[in-house]
Amino acid sequence: QVQLVESGGGLVQAGGSLRLSCAASGRTFSSNAMGWFRQAPGKEREFVAVISWGGGTTDYADSVKGRFTISRDNAKNTVYLQMNSLKPEDTAVYICAAAESGVAWVRLRLGVAYRYWGQGTQVTVSS
């Protein structure tokens, strides 16, 4: 059974930092792009960041560019999201996902490109 389990969320003041982790089990995802999405209360799920299978290419939503960094350790089957300079509008449930193999890079901002999803971890940023 494939599982993606997020951790590292919590409550932080504006301007603070958090590092999220997403550990995969049941299979390896070293050949798959991995992404982070988020969903705030009453809002639709939105793309945050994606990293290629080898880690050499990344893409970020404009709202987090320059503040968040996605990385991966394929030996540990784990993806990370370093979040700095957090703002109250970053408050959401953060969800990691594994893309289908061979998906075109231009589609990886779309949720439909992802086959496996975690349950999410809550991030709350206080003002």
Salt bridges, closest charged atoms under 4 A:
GLU46 OE2 - ARG38 NE 2.54
ASP59 OD2 - ARG109 NE 2.70
ASP62 OD1 - LYS65 NZ 3.30
ASP90 OD1 - ARG38 NH1 2.93
ASP90 OD2 - ARG67 NH1 2.74
